[in-house]
Amino acid sequence: MVTVSSKRHRRGSIQFDDLTGVKDYSPTAFYAQSKFANVLFGLELHRRLTATGSPVHSLLAHPGYAATEPTARSGQFIGPDGRGEMRGHPTLVRAVPSAEDPATATRLWTLSEELTGVHHLKRVSG
């Protein structure tokens, strides 16, 4: 599975107290939040798949063409190797550290399950 994000995830965070933007909406901030959420979900999916021994891989990419990188592994984030990660050949890039926080990812995953009623891949503690 490939989760497409963007360099904009670096400016994002999850506004758990205002997920819909009713209190304060900014198109730019909500775009960044959605890309940040994509990274959280992609990495959390990787953790859950790994914990269950699944052969399925969760790969993050920006832009989407990077998903074709033949050496990419589950849990990696692939982006362009050029200046500012704007252009270039696929390479391993890093998500912003806050997007790698398992507690935030678990909170968002759980909230998403509650809001949608869809429950998949329970986290296995170990």
C-alpha positions as CSV (number, residue, x, y, z in Angstrom):
1,M,0.0,0.0,0.0
2,V,1.3,3.5,-0.9
3,T,0.4,6.5,1.1
4,V,1.0,9.7,-0.9
5,S,1.9,12.7,1.2
6,S,3.8,15.9,0.5
7,K,6.6,18.0,1.8
8,R,3.9,20.1,3.3
9,H,3.4,17.5,6.0
10,R,6.2,19.3,7.8
11,R,4.0,22.2,8.5
12,G,1.1,20.1,9.7
13,S,-0.3,18.9,13.0
14,I,-3.5,17.2,14.1
15,Q,-6.0,19.6,15.6
16,F,-7.9,17.0,17.6
17,D,-10.1,19.7,19.2
18,D,-11.1,21.1,15.8
19,L,-10.8,18.3,13.2
20,T,-13.5,19.8,10.9
21,G,-12.2,23.4,11.1
22,V,-15.4,24.8,12.6
23,K,-13.4,26.9,15.1
24,D,-10.6,28.0,12.8
25,Y,-10.3,27.1,9.2
26,S,-7.3,27.8,6.9
27,P,-7.0,26.0,3.5
28,T,-3.2,25.9,3.8
29,A,-3.2,24.6,7.4
30,F,-5.8,22.0,6.7
31,Y,-3.9,20.8,3.6
32,A,-0.8,20.5,5.8
33,Q,-2.9,18.6,8.4
34,S,-4.1,16.2,5.8
35,K,-0.6,15.4,4.5
36,F,0.6,15.1,8.1
37,A,-2.2,12.7,8.8
38,N,-1.2,10.6,5.8
39,V,2.2,10.2,7.2
40,L,0.9,9.2,10.6
41,F,-1.5,6.7,9.0
42,G,1.2,5.2,6.7
43,L,3.7,4.7,9.5
44,E,1.0,3.4,11.9
45,L,-0.2,1.0,9.2
46,H,3.4,-0.2,8.8
47,R,3.7,-0.8,12.6
48,R,0.4,-2.8,12.7
49,L,1.3,-4.9,9.6
50,T,4.7,-5.7,11.0
51,A,3.2,-6.6,14.4
52,T,0.8,-9.1,12.8
53,G,3.5,-10.6,10.6
54,S,1.7,-9.5,7.4
55,P,3.6,-9.6,4.1
56,V,1.8,-6.4,3.1
57,H,4.0,-3.3,2.9
58,S,3.1,0.3,3.8
59,L,5.2,2.8,1.9
60,L,5.1,6.6,2.0
61,A,5.9,8.7,-1.0
62,H,6.0,12.3,-2.2
63,P,5.3,12.8,-5.0
64,G,3.5,9.5,-5.9
65,Y,6.0,8.5,-8.6
66,A,8.5,7.7,-5.9
67,A,6.4,4.6,-5.0
68,T,8.0,2.8,-7.9
69,E,11.5,2.8,-6.3
70,P,12.5,-0.8,-6.5
71,T,14.6,-0.8,-3.3
72,A,11.8,0.8,-1.1
73,R,10.9,-1.1,2.0
74,S,7.8,-1.0,4.2
75,G,7.8,2.0,6.6
76,Q,10.1,4.1,4.5
77,F,9.3,7.5,3.1
78,I,10.5,8.0,-0.5
79,G,10.9,11.5,-2.1
80,P,13.1,13.3,-4.6
81,D,16.8,13.7,-3.9
82,G,17.1,17.2,-5.3
83,R,17.2,20.6,-3.5
84,G,14.4,21.0,-1.1
85,E,13.0,17.6,-2.1
86,M,11.3,19.3,-5.0
87,R,12.8,17.3,-7.9
88,G,15.1,14.5,-8.6
89,H,15.5,10.8,-8.3
90,P,13.7,8.7,-5.6
91,T,15.6,8.5,-2.3
92,L,14.9,7.8,1.3
93,V,13.7,11.0,3.1
94,R,12.6,11.7,6.6
95,A,9.2,12.6,7.9
96,V,9.0,15.5,10.4
97,P,9.7,13.9,13.9
98,S,6.2,14.7,15.2
99,A,4.8,12.6,12.4
100,E,6.7,9.6,13.7
101,D,5.1,9.7,17.1
102,P,3.3,6.4,17.7
103,A,1.0,7.9,20.4
104,T,-0.3,10.6,18.1
105,A,-0.7,8.0,15.3
106,T,-2.6,5.6,17.6
107,R,-4.8,8.4,18.8
108,L,-5.7,9.4,15.2
109,W,-6.2,5.8,14.2
110,T,-8.5,5.1,17.1
111,L,-10.5,8.3,16.5
112,S,-10.8,7.5,12.8
113,E,-12.2,4.0,13.7
114,E,-14.7,5.6,16.1
115,L,-15.9,8.2,13.6
116,T,-16.1,5.7,10.7
117,G,-17.2,2.6,12.5
118,V,-14.5,0.7,10.6
119,H,-12.1,-1.4,12.7
120,H,-9.0,-3.1,11.2
121,L,-5.6,-4.2,12.3
122,K,-5.6,-4.0,16.0
123,R,-2.2,-3.0,17.4
124,V,-0.3,-5.8,18.9
125,S,1.7,-4.7,21.9
126,G,5.0,-6.4,22.4
